[in-house]
Amino acid sequence: MKLIVTTFILFLALLQVLFAQTNFVLVMTDDQGWGQTGYYNHPILKTPNLDRMASNGIRFDQFYAGGPVCSPTRATVLTGRTHDRTGVFDHGYALRKQEVTLPQVLKRAGYATGHFGKWHLCGLRGPGVPILKTDAHGPKAFGFEKWLSVTNFFDLNPIMSRQGIIEEFKGDSSEIIVEEALKFMQTETRKGKPFFCVIWYGTPHSPFMALESDMKEFSGLNQSSQAHYAELKAMDRSVGTLRNGLKKMKIDQNTLVWFTSDNGGLPKINPSTTGGLRDYKGSLYEGGIRVPAIIEWPNKIKKPKISNYPAGAVDIFPTIAEIAELSDSAMLKPMDGLSLTPLFSSVLSKRNKPLIFSSRGRMAIIDNEWKMISQPKNQGRKIELFNLSSDPGESMNEFRPKHPQVIRLREFLFDARKSIEKSVSGQDYSNGTVLPQPPRIFWTELPQYQKYFQQWKTRPEYESRLKKF
């Protein structure tokens, strides 16, 4: 009888493993350039934990942010839509509450949802401050049950908001939010509940502030570059903490961890941040939108690989939706991304859906090796065409009016612009219009924050902004 009971318990445990729902962890740095990893042989930065993650999963060598600056990419990650469709036209714009987000649909599917770190989708500019409980466009409004978040970038010894309650922390910001995220994952795992966890770093965004112990390795650099790279060193260490934490909980095999950056690297940092790509953050050239990316999921990605398949932040929602078996009707249309699940077991070379970028009146289309950029110039447009397979540095403009790729991509770009214009006007929503949005302002303009000015004015991240008050 004892043997039968033991066998039955083991059988139930096996069933639980076989039918366990996948956990999802989305990790995103803030201003990390495409070239800033050890696996790309950066001249000074070592990232042993990212390197291990890349050697155990899929390393994407042609992966793109949702846009060339931070808030737009965050909107794209949560919606699967090119950011202008969502009303997040630039950094600091609020995400429309009419959008359908990934945490919302996963929450309805039974997932616990948590956000840790930078938010920047509530319409507030300036250095990150704790998100108020009354903020109508905070993480809670978009499907996150638990959150420890700030409005924007954050650094050493951060002050943050846990569901509206302000808390102060000591230490490196990357390590703090990973440790807090692991507590959330552990709690939900003990309940037997799958989780969707977002970890959005404030690193290596300026102002550059790092632990003295991490600064020593980069003592030969100027002060900004030294602290910038020291922040990345701590971030990589936190990735190791995350991976080890998942293993200790025995959930690493069935947890998909997706690492990327929100936009291209920064200028005036030495050594350069973009690995030889053209331009930097804010630009639609490769240096502004191509970013490092890795997916690690041991249960499904059995053979590590390096992929040159063009992919991007826009693909995160549809990929996770397919894995979680969400209904296609759960997603707001048009959906600009596509599921990357075929890459987990196969080698794909051609993408059948071009990547679209619309930012500050500029547009770019990436269709496998071909890239077209359309930018305002005087009273007209400047059109450029690049072959990324032979010219990833975008040094040779191949534009000619009758070039077959120009003719083809111009037509696609025209259709995409018209579609995005409809989205901007609200035609994607059931009521056909856009509801009132909060203004894009600095948080110092809100009376709710002004009571903290005296308390915060000596904090290094707020000092320059609050001194006039």
Sequence and secondary structure as in RCSB ss.txt:
>XXXX:A:sequence
MKLIVTTFILFLALLQVLFAQTNFVLVMTDDQGWGQTGYYNHPILKTPNLDRMASNGIRFDQFYAGGPVCSPTRA
TVLTGRTHDRTGVFDHGYALRKQEVTLPQVLKRAGYATGHFGKWHLCGLRGPGVPILKTDAHGPKAFGFEKWLSV
TNFFDLNPIMSRQGIIEEFKGDSSEIIVEEALKFMQTETRKGKPFFCVIWYGTPHSPFMALESDMKEFSGLNQSS
QAHYAELKAMDRSVGTLRNGLKKMKIDQNTLVWFTSDNGGLPKINPSTTGGLRDYKGSLYEGGIRVPAIIEWPNK
IKKPKISNYPAGAVDIFPTIAEIAELSDSAMLKPMDGLSLTPLFSSVLSKRNKPLIFSSRGRMAIIDNEWKMISQ
PKNQGRKIELFNLSSDPGESMNEFRPKHPQVIRLREFLFDARKSIEKSVSGQDYSNGTVLPQPPRIFWTELPQYQ
KYFQQWKTRPEYESRLKKF
>XXXX:A:secstr
 HHHHHHHHHHHHHHHHHT   EEEEEEESS  TT SGGGT SS   HHHHHHHHTSEEEEEEE SSSSHHHHHH
HHHHSS GGGGT  STT    TTS  HHHHHHHTT EEEEEEE   SSEESS  B  TT TTSGGGGT SEEEEE
SS   SS EEEETTEEEE  S HHHHHHHHHHHHHHHHHHTT  EEEEEE  TT SS    HHHHGGGTTS HHH
HHHHHHHHHHHHHHHHHHHHHHHTT STTEEEEEEESS   SS SS SSTT SS TT SSHHHHEEEEEEE TTT
  S EEE   EEGGGHHHHHHHHTT  GGGS SS      GGGGTS     SS EEEEETTEEEEEETTEEEEEE
EETTEEEEEEEETTT TT       TT HHHHHHHHHHHHHHHHHHHHHTTTTSTTSS       EEGGG HHHH
TTHHHHTTSTTTHHHHTT 
